Amino acid sequence: MSTALITGASRGLGVVAARRLAAQGWTVLAGCREPSSFVVPEGLDIRPVALDVTDDASVEAAVKEVEDAVGGIDVLVNNAAMVGGTVTPADTGVEDLREAYETNVFGPVRVTRAFLPLLRRAERPRLVMVSSSLGSLTEMTTGRWGNHPHLAYPSTKAALNMISVGYAQSLPDVLVTVVNPGYTATDLNDHQGTQTVEEGTDAIVAAALDTAGPSGRFLDRHGAVAW
Ligand SMILES: NC(=O)c1ccc[n+]([C@@H]2O[C@H](COP(=O)([O-])OP(=O)(O)OC[C@H]3O[C@@H](n4cnc5c(N)ncnc54)[C@H](OP(=O)(O)O)[C@@H]3O)[C@@H](O)[C@H]2O)c1
């Protein structure tokens, strides 16, 4: 049976994706900043692991814990993210961007490099990058979302998309999928999202389960997303 590590699995899309994969018999390592608060649903093999994606020591300790517990992983889901600075573009300073970049861009890079050796022990390693249509230059310049009022979040997801393209092109042994969950009611948007969390996890779960590829796609629950 397969094993996945999901970052940001304490709540929102991460915890539901963990439950859905575990319900299929998977072992899921649920990366959380506060693992002691994680309530493991009965009958599911979900194991909370302390993991702050912005902290080298935390990530290194998580690698050791996961290796000791399960040896390797089949799927790494880089899901943890935050909204970050919400001032207008004209008023945005570097400090308004820094926290979102630390979490949404440098976090997945830190976690991916650290966990690649464990991922590469799988027969078919899969890397799932949880992005957003707000990171799509096409979507953002063709009016679908209007003029987004902030720089931080969309630009981190655009950066994550390009980093993911780089992984897809340079890691021939790893199936890389970028997913857009779609606008989903979670804490991230004060539950204003129009999809259920179940719907929001469809693309994440599908990417985790898929072993055929091809690598380097940007997908939502309906199909391809424009970059
Ligand atoms: N909801 C949407 O409409 C939507 C749409 C498109 C894309 N997405 C993407 O989907 C993913 C999940 O979003 P969500 O809606 O589930 O958000 P959420 O409910 O706000 O959950 C965010 C998760 O990220 C974790 N996290 C934040 N900073 C972290 C850090 N430094 N280290 C480890 N974990 C950290 C949080 O942990 P704590 O509990 O410790 O804070 C929480 O588990 C994100 O990548 C988001 O950008 C969401």
The ligand as an SDF file (V2000), in Angstrom:
LIG
                    3D

 48 52  0  0  0  0  0  0  0  0999 V2000
   -8.9190   27.2690   -0.2630 N   0  0  0  0  0  0  0  0  0  0  0  0
   -8.8280   27.6770   -1.5270 C   0  0  0  0  0  0  0  0  0  0  0  0
   -9.7750   28.2740   -2.1050 O   0  0  0  0  0  0  0  0  0  0  0  0
   -7.5970   27.4130   -2.3120 C   0  0  0  0  0  0  0  0  0  0  0  0
   -7.6110   27.7280   -3.6790 C   0  0  0  0  0  0  0  0  0  0  0  0
   -6.4680   27.5040   -4.4280 C   0  0  0  0  0  0  0  0  0  0  0  0
   -5.3460   26.9880   -3.8170 C   0  0  0  0  0  0  0  0  0  0  0  0
   -5.3690   26.6840   -2.4800 N   0  0  0  0  0  0  0  0  0  0  0  0
   -4.1530   26.1220   -1.9130 C   0  0  0  0  0  0  0  0  0  0  0  0
   -4.4810   24.9320   -1.2190 O   0  0  0  0  0  0  0  0  0  0  0  0
   -3.5430   24.6930   -0.1610 C   0  0  0  0  0  0  0  0  0  0  0  0
   -4.2800   24.4670    1.1390 C   0  0  0  0  0  0  0  0  0  0  0  0
   -5.0470   25.6240    1.4150 O   0  0  0  0  0  0  0  0  0  0  0  0
   -6.2380   25.6300    2.4610 P   0  0  0  0  0  0  0  0  0  0  0  0
   -7.3450   26.3490    1.8100 O   0  0  0  0  0  0  0  0  0  0  0  0
   -6.4370   24.2770    3.0290 O   0  0  0  0  0  0  0  0  0  0  0  0
   -5.6220   26.6040    3.5760 O   0  0  0  0  0  0  0  0  0  0  0  0
   -5.8300   26.6390    5.1730 P   0  0  0  0  0  0  0  0  0  0  0  0
   -7.1270   26.0450    5.5460 O   0  0  0  0  0  0  0  0  0  0  0  0
   -5.5160   28.0470    5.5500 O   0  0  0  0  0  0  0  0  0  0  0  0
   -4.6730   25.6680    5.6960 O   0  0  0  0  0  0  0  0  0  0  0  0
   -3.3450   26.0300    5.5020 C   0  0  0  0  0  0  0  0  0  0  0  0
   -2.4770   24.9210    6.0420 C   0  0  0  0  0  0  0  0  0  0  0  0
   -1.1100   25.2910    5.8360 O   0  0  0  0  0  0  0  0  0  0  0  0
   -0.4470   25.1400    7.0770 C   0  0  0  0  0  0  0  0  0  0  0  0
    0.7250   25.9950    7.1930 N   0  0  0  0  0  0  0  0  0  0  0  0
    0.8090   27.3320    7.0740 C   0  0  0  0  0  0  0  0  0  0  0  0
    2.0620   27.7390    7.2940 N   0  0  0  0  0  0  0  0  0  0  0  0
    2.7900   26.6200    7.5540 C   0  0  0  0  0  0  0  0  0  0  0  0
    4.1380   26.3670    7.8630 C   0  0  0  0  0  0  0  0  0  0  0  0
    5.0370   27.3640    7.9860 N   0  0  0  0  0  0  0  0  0  0  0  0
    4.5410   25.0820    8.0490 N   0  0  0  0  0  0  0  0  0  0  0  0
    3.6500   24.0680    7.9510 C   0  0  0  0  0  0  0  0  0  0  0  0
    2.3470   24.2450    7.6930 N   0  0  0  0  0  0  0  0  0  0  0  0
    1.9300   25.5070    7.4860 C   0  0  0  0  0  0  0  0  0  0  0  0
   -1.4870   25.4590    8.1280 C   0  0  0  0  0  0  0  0  0  0  0  0
   -1.0370   24.9620    9.3720 O   0  0  0  0  0  0  0  0  0  0  0  0
   -1.4330   25.6230   10.8150 P   0  0  0  0  0  0  0  0  0  0  0  0
   -2.7340   25.0060   11.2050 O   0  0  0  0  0  0  0  0  0  0  0  0
   -0.2830   25.2580   11.6770 O   0  0  0  0  0  0  0  0  0  0  0  0
   -1.5320   27.1070   10.5830 O   0  0  0  0  0  0  0  0  0  0  0  0
   -2.6750   24.7120    7.5450 C   0  0  0  0  0  0  0  0  0  0  0  0
   -2.5870   23.3300    7.8200 O   0  0  0  0  0  0  0  0  0  0  0  0
   -2.6330   25.9320   -0.1430 C   0  0  0  0  0  0  0  0  0  0  0  0
   -1.4720   25.6700   -0.8870 O   0  0  0  0  0  0  0  0  0  0  0  0
   -3.4690   26.9810   -0.8620 C   0  0  0  0  0  0  0  0  0  0  0  0
   -2.6860   27.9960   -1.4330 O   0  0  0  0  0  0  0  0  0  0  0  0
   -6.4570   26.8870   -1.7190 C   0  0  0  0  0  0  0  0  0  0  0  0
  1  2  1  0
  2  3  2  0
  2  4  1  0
  4  5  1  0
  4 48  2  0
  5  6  2  0
  6  7  1  0
  7  8  2  0
  8  9  1  0
  8 48  1  0
  9 10  1  0
  9 46  1  0
 10 11  1  0
 11 12  1  0
 11 44  1  0
 12 13  1  0
 13 14  1  0
 14 15  2  0
 14 16  1  0
 14 17  1  0
 17 18  1  0
 18 19  2  0
 18 20  1  0
 18 21  1  0
 21 22  1  0
 22 23  1  0
 23 24  1  0
 23 42  1  0
 24 25  1  0
 25 26  1  0
 25 36  1  0
 26 27  1  0
 26 35  1  0
 27 28  2  0
 28 29  1  0
 29 30  1  0
 29 35  2  0
 30 31  1  0
 30 32  2  0
 32 33  1  0
 33 34  2  0
 34 35  1  0
 36 37  1  0
 36 42  1  0
 37 38  1  0
 38 39  2  0
 38 40  1  0
 38 41  1  0
 42 43  1  0
 44 45  1  0
 44 46  1  0
 46 47  1  0
M  CHG  2   8   1  16  -1
M  END
$$$$
